[in-house]
Amino acid sequence: MKKLINAVDAVVREQLMGMAAAHPELKVRIEPHYITRADSPVMGKVALVSGGGSGHEPMHGGLVGKGMLDGACPGEIFTSPTPDQMYECGQAVDGGAGVLFLVKNYTGDVLNFETAVELLHGDGVKVGFSLIDDDVAVKDSLYTAGRRGVATTVLCEKLVGAAAEAGYDLTRCEALARRINNQSRTIGVATHACTVPAAGKPSFTLADNELEFGVGIHGEPGIERRPFTDLNTLVDDMFKELADNTPYGRTLRHWDRASGSWQEEHTFIEPL
């Protein structure tokens, strides 16, 4: 399949170079890859950092700026960023009020961000960790332990970013991120599969009259493959899945700053 790129292994680096050239209000580090506000660190303000595999632009680098993220860590295409990216980005944006990581629930993202939390804590940086897991289509997938983190990430980055800009401390920012996540539900559908540059072919194949109901953002399987009839029926089905979503409880790890350790917390999510 034709792609408007030079080389698969240069896609992310060249994107970052282009972003740096086009946006003087941002600072872009090429090795390791991360993006920050040009005025970072903003002293006395909680710094927000997120990240994930590239291929979902403008997530997350396109949401770095005043009132949103202070830093973003882009991985390779559909690949988690590495702990050194998150660690160095956290160091670069810390203005003394702490760093909050907003993490989508994908196994690699979670493990690597957890490592960065521990490294920053070892440096004496106040650090928080908020997980996003809003996708009702699955409880587990090839990439996750539990529900996938998807569109609610944008809401968290914007709303918690505005709160941090307004002066919320780290504890209040964490609580707001958790509240936004727990009150959010999302579901996705696809009429065609994406094509990862390194693979060179679609992740899956659908017939002309089929769609993947509940698809993941990397092309992971959804609830089922079903016939497509019309848009009104599809929207009704999506809304029903969201509204009827069974209440569920899950045990999440959160970072306890007082003890400098991970603690497990059981949370029950109410129905809509």
ABEGO torsion letter per residue (X at the ends): XBBBBABAAAAAAAAAAAAAAABAABBBBAOBBBBBBAAOBBBGBBBBBBEEBBGAOAOAAAABEBGBBABBBBBBBGBBBBAAAAAAAAAAABAGAEBBBBBBBBAAAAAAAAAAAAAAAAAGBBBBBBBBBABAABABBAABBEBBBBAAAAAAAAAAAAAAAAGBBAAAAAAAAAAAAAABBBBBBBABBBBBAAAGBBABBBBAABBBBGBBAAGBBBABBBBBABAAAAAAAAAAAAAABBBBBBBBBBBBAAAGBBBBBBBBBBBX
